[in-house]
Amino acid sequence: MVIFAGILPDLRKEILTRLLALIALVVAGMLLSTLLIWVFARVRGISIDSEYGLMSLLGQTENASMVKVLIGFNHLMTFLVSSMAYVFIFYRHKMKEWLQLYHFNPLLLILFPLALFSLYPLMGYTAFFVNKLELPEFLQKMDQDAMTTLSRLLTMENLGDLAANLLLVGVLAGVGEELLFRGIIQKEIIKYWRKPHAAIWITSVLFGLFHFQVVGFLPKMGIGLVLGYAYHYSGSLILPMIIHILNNSLATVSLYLSGGKLSPEEIPAENIPLAGVLVSTCVFTLIMVQIRKISQNKPTEIS
């Protein structure tokens, strides 16, 4: 495999062991949370035949709050608990050093969000054209199901719904996903492969695939790249966590202020002007150049 290029043969077994362990822990977290959801459904006399059956309950006032708690528990087990279990198993004697919850240059907390927001026009531009492609039926259904699930989750009628979604979509997603993707996957690839930029791109691709969206794949990958470089250039996992929370929370608040409903049928009729995309992409490039200049580039690998 290409990813094993330059890696000593005696390390390949160790890499495979850790990969399988991570997969097993994530799957175990998913299964445990799914079991709890099943028990809840049986107690309440509710028939849930799939994840989308669970999401359909969000439209029922008497079940919506409990369903969001269960979704939060699922995310907690799948990302945060499984990731911490992995770190404890393999790095229990240096967990603090491995997690890298360090202070960072405060200027990066301004520059990286600006870089992310300046990349939005390019993300929207690519998503518009991908949406116009004639995709296979199963991919169209996957996109539609993902959008339907998201729209049900993000439906907000009051400030309580907003607060719940800020915790669920903002904080839990921001902390858990960064711990898994940047704190473990990206870092482990760098540790064994010694190619930070390749590790950041590979992790970003995985991050995009994880969201199970065809139209949203490139935008999610773009966000993953910014988060990956935020970790790489700051040397702190706290920065990408904050940016991720900020990105998701701003989107959630914007949706609430616009009516609190995300329709799966809402497709932009016009694309972003190319000139605006080029200008914003140039701004993104200049910001990233400046970030590289001021960054101390603390290492993101522990041997």
PyMOL commands that set and color helices and strands:
alter all, ss='L'
color gray80, all
select helices_A, chain A and resi 2-4+9-44+51-59+61-99+108-131+137-153+159-193+196-210+217-234+238-257+274-294
alter helices_A, ss='H'
color red, helices_A
deselect
rebuild
show_as cartoon
